[in-house]
Amino acid sequence: MHGHFRRGAVLESLGRWEESLAAYFLCLHFSSGSTDVTPIICQIIDRHLPDRNCTSFSFELTSRVVEICRSRLAADCSSTTDFSEEEKDDKIPHHLLDQSDFECILCTGLLDKPVTVACGHSFCQHCLSRSFDHTPFCPVCRSPLAEGFVQYARMSGKMNVDELLERVLHKHFRAACEEKRRQKEAERAHKLMVGVSESEELPVFVCTMAFPSLPCPLHVFEPQYRLMLRRCVESGGRRFGMCYPIDGGSFSSYGTVLYINTVEHTADGRSLITTTGEKRFEVLHRSTCDGYNTGMVRFIEDEPVTNPWEIVSLRSLQEEVFDHAKQWLEALPVYARLLLTQTVCCPLPGIDPHPENCPSGPMWVWWYVNALPTNPQRKIAFLKLTSLRERLLMLKDSLHLPIPTVSANGYDSREVHSGHQLTATH
């Protein structure tokens, strides 16, 4: 439609009024009553009527315009029906094609799943998705792109691939396409092992405290973390590390690997995700990738307990600390208990009958660690420990029970030992 309109304007400027009029009529035909072009074309036609007082063309002029329209439609139909799409590709001379003309300006590599936007520029699908994390404009000419197109791309990460351009690439640059496909498969195989193998760099989200077995909902809106999240999901591994920020713009050396359960995208590109803690890690080497932190890590597991006497002793200690922690929780005001449950994002788990079999210890221990009204550095100390016995004793020492006292009126009252105040940190 727009092509016929532009053709009509050019022919009109050249004084070829009959052909211009035919192009305008074709534009009206294909516009299907579009309100944006119809008034403009009607004004143009009215401006060029032979007689300003008449409302119709002469028979001779009308016949010539109709004949031009018929011939133009016949030519367009024959050009689209005589050949299949593959046959059209065959008619492109190979010596006229240069691989550099088919490179993405964003990644400077051969186009992969090419997407052509309204202004006519083409990009790799994943490169354009990444660009939308920062701006809704074309990366080349800065033309504003349709809001619905940008929102759908942000929410789904998918866009319609330019099939004609993709066929040309596979036909004339097959070797380069195959090499890029092999590189992507190898990269995907490596990313599947992220968070599983210590030989792969782990992307690190510097935000909050996270612990094994516990849920950790996140609101992702910064461009670098939206990119990190998309890569984690697209790779199939769905894992990244969570570390707590420390002074100086750095992050703690100990954290937790999180597994992405669900991802919900909003229209403006933000993401609401639910994750679950899997295992602990220590950061050995730090680096960055496209704006977000990465690191080589060492996974941390509890020391195995195999001696039968030690197992019995450990289970007995677990029951003792569990009862102690339950008393501490019940001594809190009702509103404080509700606040803790909301902070930890899950109800209190029950006691584990076989704590020695858990690589990171029972889930209920981490529930109380997350609920502790203490500073983040002390919580990080729990992540370092590799002995479940030491972790249980440390938890018991951190949960101070109220000491009963006698008030002036003779009734029993309770005061919290050591004056700890409840603060929800997450």
ChimeraX attribute file (.defattr): number of C-alpha atoms within 10 A of each C-alpha:
attribute: neighborCount
match mode: 1-to-1
recipient: residues
	/A:1	15
	/A:2	12
	/A:3	11
	/A:4	18
	/A:5	20
	/A:6	15
	/A:7	18
	/A:8	25
	/A:9	18
	/A:10	13
	/A:11	17
	/A:12	19
	/A:13	11
	/A:14	10
	/A:15	10
	/A:16	12
	/A:17	17
	/A:18	19
	/A:19	19
	/A:20	25
	/A:21	26
	/A:22	23
	/A:23	26
	/A:24	28
	/A:25	22
	/A:26	20
	/A:27	24
	/A:28	19
	/A:29	13
	/A:30	12
	/A:31	15
	/A:32	10
	/A:33	11
	/A:34	12
	/A:35	9
	/A:36	9
	/A:37	16
	/A:38	17
	/A:39	11
	/A:40	12
	/A:41	19
	/A:42	13
	/A:43	10
	/A:44	14
	/A:45	16
	/A:46	15
	/A:47	11
	/A:48	12
	/A:49	14
	/A:50	14
	/A:51	12
	/A:52	10
	/A:53	7
	/A:54	10
	/A:55	9
	/A:56	12
	/A:57	12
	/A:58	11
	/A:59	9
	/A:60	8
	/A:61	12
	/A:62	15
	/A:63	12
	/A:64	14
	/A:65	19
	/A:66	15
	/A:67	13
	/A:68	18
	/A:69	20
	/A:70	14
	/A:71	11
	/A:72	16
	/A:73	13
	/A:74	12
	/A:75	11
	/A:76	11
	/A:77	11
	/A:78	11
	/A:79	12
	/A:80	12
	/A:81	9
	/A:82	10
	/A:83	11
	/A:84	11
	/A:85	13
	/A:86	12
	/A:87	10
	/A:88	14
	/A:89	16
	/A:90	13
	/A:91	8
	/A:92	12
	/A:93	9
	/A:94	12
	/A:95	7
	/A:96	6
	/A:97	13
	/A:98	11
	/A:99	13
	/A:100	10
	/A:101	10
	/A:102	20
	/A:103	18
	/A:104	20
	/A:105	17
	/A:106	15
	/A:107	12
	/A:108	12
	/A:109	16
	/A:110	21
	/A:111	25
	/A:112	20
	/A:113	20
	/A:114	27
	/A:115	24
	/A:116	19
	/A:117	18
	/A:118	12
	/A:119	13
	/A:120	9
	/A:121	15
	/A:122	24
	/A:123	29
	/A:124	23
	/A:125	23
	/A:126	19
	/A:127	18
	/A:128	26
	/A:129	22
	/A:130	20
	/A:131	18
	/A:132	21
	/A:133	20
	/A:134	12
	/A:135	13
	/A:136	20
	/A:137	16
	/A:138	20
	/A:139	17
	/A:140	12
	/A:141	10
	/A:142	11
	/A:143	13
	/A:144	14
	/A:145	15
	/A:146	12
	/A:147	13
	/A:148	10
	/A:149	12
	/A:150	23
	/A:151	18
	/A:152	17
	/A:153	20
	/A:154	26
	/A:155	18
	/A:156	14
	/A:157	19
	/A:158	14
	/A:159	20
	/A:160	12
	/A:161	17
	/A:162	16
	/A:163	14
	/A:164	13
	/A:165	18
	/A:166	16
	/A:167	15
	/A:168	19
	/A:169	21
	/A:170	13
	/A:171	15
	/A:172	19
	/A:173	17
	/A:174	13
	/A:175	12
	/A:176	15
	/A:177	18
	/A:178	12
	/A:179	11
	/A:180	16
	/A:181	13
	/A:182	12
	/A:183	12
	/A:184	12
	/A:185	13
	/A:186	11
	/A:187	12
	/A:188	16
	/A:189	14
	/A:190	16
	/A:191	23
	/A:192	19
	/A:193	19
	/A:194	23
	/A:195	26
	/A:196	15
	/A:197	15
	/A:198	14
	/A:199	13
	/A:200	16
	/A:201	21
	/A:202	26
	/A:203	26
	/A:204	27
	/A:205	23
	/A:206	20
	/A:207	14
	/A:208	15
	/A:209	18
	/A:210	30
	/A:211	28
	/A:212	24
	/A:213	20
	/A:214	20
	/A:215	20
	/A:216	24
	/A:217	17
	/A:218	14
	/A:219	11
	/A:220	16
	/A:221	15
	/A:222	13
	/A:223	19
	/A:224	18
	/A:225	21
	/A:226	19
	/A:227	17
	/A:228	19
	/A:229	21
	/A:230	17
	/A:231	18
	/A:232	20
	/A:233	17
	/A:234	13
	/A:235	18
	/A:236	14
	/A:237	20
	/A:238	22
	/A:239	29
	/A:240	23
	/A:241	28
	/A:242	27
	/A:243	24
	/A:244	22
	/A:245	17
	/A:246	14
	/A:247	7
	/A:248	6
	/A:249	7
	/A:250	13
	/A:251	20
	/A:252	16
	/A:253	19
	/A:254	23
	/A:255	31
	/A:256	27
	/A:257	28
	/A:258	28
	/A:259	22
	/A:260	21
	/A:261	14
	/A:262	12
	/A:263	16
	/A:264	13
	/A:265	17
	/A:266	15
	/A:267	15
	/A:268	15
	/A:269	23
	/A:270	18
	/A:271	22
	/A:272	14
	/A:273	17
	/A:274	17
	/A:275	22
	/A:276	20
	/A:277	22
	/A:278	20
	/A:279	22
	/A:280	25
	/A:281	23
	/A:282	19
	/A:283	20
	/A:284	11
	/A:285	12
	/A:286	16
	/A:287	13
	/A:288	11
	/A:289	11
	/A:290	11
	/A:291	11
	/A:292	17
	/A:293	21
	/A:294	20
	/A:295	20
	/A:296	17
	/A:297	24
	/A:298	16
	/A:299	17
	/A:300	19
	/A:301	19
	/A:302	18
	/A:303	13
	/A:304	13
	/A:305	15
	/A:306	10
	/A:307	9
	/A:308	9
	/A:309	9
	/A:310	13
	/A:311	15
	/A:312	13
	/A:313	12
	/A:314	19
	/A:315	17
	/A:316	12
	/A:317	15
	/A:318	23
	/A:319	14
	/A:320	13
	/A:321	19
	/A:322	20
	/A:323	14
	/A:324	17
	/A:325	21
	/A:326	14
	/A:327	15
	/A:328	16
	/A:329	18
	/A:330	12
	/A:331	16
	/A:332	15
	/A:333	10
	/A:334	10
	/A:335	8
	/A:336	16
	/A:337	16
	/A:338	12
	/A:339	16
	/A:340	24
	/A:341	15
	/A:342	13
	/A:343	16
	/A:344	23
	/A:345	15
	/A:346	13
	/A:347	12
	/A:348	15
	/A:349	13
	/A:350	11
	/A:351	16
	/A:352	17
	/A:353	11
	/A:354	14
	/A:355	18
	/A:356	22
	/A:357	14
	/A:358	14
	/A:359	18
	/A:360	25
	/A:361	23
	/A:362	22
	/A:363	19
	/A:364	19
	/A:365	27
	/A:366	24
	/A:367	22
	/A:368	21
	/A:369	22
	/A:370	22
	/A:371	23
	/A:372	21
	/A:373	18
	/A:374	17
	/A:375	10
	/A:376	17
	/A:377	11
	/A:378	13
	/A:379	20
	/A:380	20
	/A:381	12
	/A:382	21
	/A:383	24
	/A:384	18
	/A:385	17
	/A:386	17
	/A:387	16
	/A:388	25
	/A:389	19
	/A:390	12
	/A:391	20
	/A:392	20
	/A:393	13
	/A:394	17
	/A:395	22
	/A:396	18
	/A:397	12
	/A:398	17
	/A:399	21
	/A:400	17
	/A:401	22
	/A:402	17
	/A:403	11
	/A:404	12
	/A:405	12
	/A:406	10
	/A:407	10
	/A:408	8
	/A:409	6
	/A:410	8
	/A:411	8
	/A:412	10
	/A:413	12
	/A:414	13
	/A:415	12
	/A:416	15
	/A:417	12
	/A:418	10
	/A:419	9
	/A:420	13
	/A:421	9
	/A:422	15
	/A:423	15
	/A:424	17
	/A:425	16
	/A:426	15
